[in-house]
């Protein structure tokens, strides 16, 4: 899959995660937050990237036989964290598999979900 295909994969995964009831948002990694803070504020000099690149990570499995996605999310209160995380896992996996299938790719997909916080 090309870089633009990987970007689309990230977007599909992020949209699936954000559609889960109880997900308040996606959490960028520390390295991306630090880079954003140190980056120039002018939009014309900032590197082009999608908003989901820091929130969802997609890596090829060693040997190139599949994908592993990591989703970092912040949840809302009032629901069991485990139930929401499982729902995120299942929906992201299903959405990515469906996305790959529409492009004629049948590869295994693994998903890990990290809950980074609960919003008040």
Secondary structure, DSSP 4 states (H G I P E B T S, - for coil): --HHHHHHHHHHHHHHHHTSTTEEEE---HHHHHHHHHS-S-TTTSPP--TTTTTEEEEEPTTSS-EEEEEEEEEESSS-HHHHHHHHHHHHHHHHHHHHHHTT----EEEEEEEEEEE-
